[in-house]
Amino acid sequence: MRHRIMRGMKTPKEMLSELRELGFTQARMAAETGIPQGTISRISSGEHKNPRFDSVSAINSVYCRELANRKAA
């Protein structure tokens, strides 16, 4: 179970997919996470299957923030 620290945790690819559904572009994801757009693209497509922990953490931070903002609205 790569990238699943806790049962039920989403993979970086799943989080990026959900952010895309919320209207995030790869450019916006890159700007908000500090991850190069090319890396975002490779993670999203599944080409990059084992991203670095700091990349996963940055994606998770943006994902959690957006979920909290949506619930608060």
Secondary structure, DSSP 4 states (H G I P E B T S, - for coil): -TT-SSTTPPPHHHHHHHHHHTT--HHHHHHHH---HHHHHHHHHTS--S--HHHHHHHHHHHHHHHHHHHH-
